[in-house]
Amino acid sequence: MRMHSLTAVVAGLVVVGTTGCATKGYVSRVVDERAQVVDERTRAVEERVADVERVAQDAAVGSGRNAAHIREVDQTATGAHETANAAATASRLAQVRANDASAVSEALEADAKRLLFEVTMAEDHGHFSFDAAVLPAPVSEGLDALVDRVRSLDKPAHLEIEGHTDATGPTDYNVRLALERAEAVRRYLHEQHRLPLHKISVISYGEEKPIAPNDTVDGRAMNRRVVVRVLG
């Protein structure tokens, strides 16, 4: 752009010189002045270009910072959302557990109100032997007395028979053994006293509910037991 302008100026001055209206010094001065104007305009254009480039660069940097900030805010929001969901889930689980606990408590309270009496038969009274479900004579006699009490009631009764063992042996085996003991009692009540089966239920707790320590002979003997609960 600068060379084109200088050529035009020189051409114009040559024309003037041929007409005798300009001197050599005058031409040189005019050329210098025009060249200075062209240089100033060139610098102005270059400065504008540089300004535009700086603005573009700043915009790009700012855009990157904004993008990083947006990602950070988005991650924070996502984390807060996940925390809120986790808190809501924990709250629902706590409510479910509270409801379950309340239901169990109400059931136990209802059973306590229905409980008329219970009889426990254990080996410490000469009853169930180790690893055995057969009813010894003392157990049969205790069941006979229990039936007499049930029949003396002025209201219908339901019998719940719980089977228990000590902690000796595998857990699964103890569950089966406790169930066999409870079933032996149920069978005796039905076969010998004709108590209806639908009025008798059985449950096996195995070794889950000891009433004495399992690290002594006497404690294990007390844990090998059958409990008959009579409910009104």
Long-range contacts (C-beta under 8 A, 24 or more apart in sequence): 1-38, 1-42, 2-35, 2-38, 2-39, 2-42, 5-34, 5-38, 6-31, 6-34, 6-35, 6-38, 9-34, 9-35, 111-231, 114-231, 114-232, 115-229, 115-230, 115-231, 115-232, 116-153, 116-157, 116-230, 116-231, 116-232, 117-149, 117-230, 118-227, 118-228, 118-229, 118-230, 119-146, 119-227, 119-228, 119-230, 120-225, 120-226, 120-227, 120-228, 121-185, 121-225, 121-226, 121-227, 121-228, 122-221, 122-222, 122-223, 122-224, 122-225, 122-226, 123-221, 123-222, 123-224, 123-225, 124-218, 124-221, 124-222, 127-225, 127-226, 128-181, 128-224, 128-225, 128-226, 129-224, 130-168, 130-220, 130-224, 131-169, 131-177, 133-177, 133-180, 133-181, 133-183, 133-184, 134-184, 135-184, 135-185, 135-188, 139-185, 139-226, 140-188, 140-192, 143-185, 143-188, 143-189, 143-192, 143-193, 143-228, 144-192, 144-193, 146-228, 146-230, 147-189, 147-193, 147-195, 149-230, 150-195, 150-230, 153-230, 153-232, 155-232, 156-199, 156-232, 157-199, 157-230, 157-231, 157-232, 158-199, 158-200, 158-201, 158-230, 158-231, 159-189, 159-195, 159-199, 159-200, 159-201, 159-228, 159-229, 159-230, 159-231, 160-200, 160-201, 160-202, 160-203, 160-228, 160-229, 160-231, 161-185, 161-186, 161-200, 161-201, 161-202, 161-203, 161-226, 161-227, 161-228, 161-229, 162-202, 162-203, 162-204, 162-205, 162-226, 162-227, 162-228, 162-229, 163-202, 163-203, 163-204, 163-205, 163-206, 163-226, 164-205, 164-206, 164-207, 164-209, 164-210, 164-223, 164-224, 164-225, 164-226, 164-227, 165-206, 165-207, 165-223, 165-224, 166-207, 166-210, 166-214, 166-219, 166-220, 166-221, 166-223, 166-224, 167-207, 167-210, 167-214, 167-220, 167-223, 168-214, 168-220, 171-206, 171-207, 174-206, 174-207, 175-204, 175-206, 176-204, 177-206, 178-204, 178-205, 178-206, 178-207, 179-204, 181-226, 182-226, 185-226, 185-228
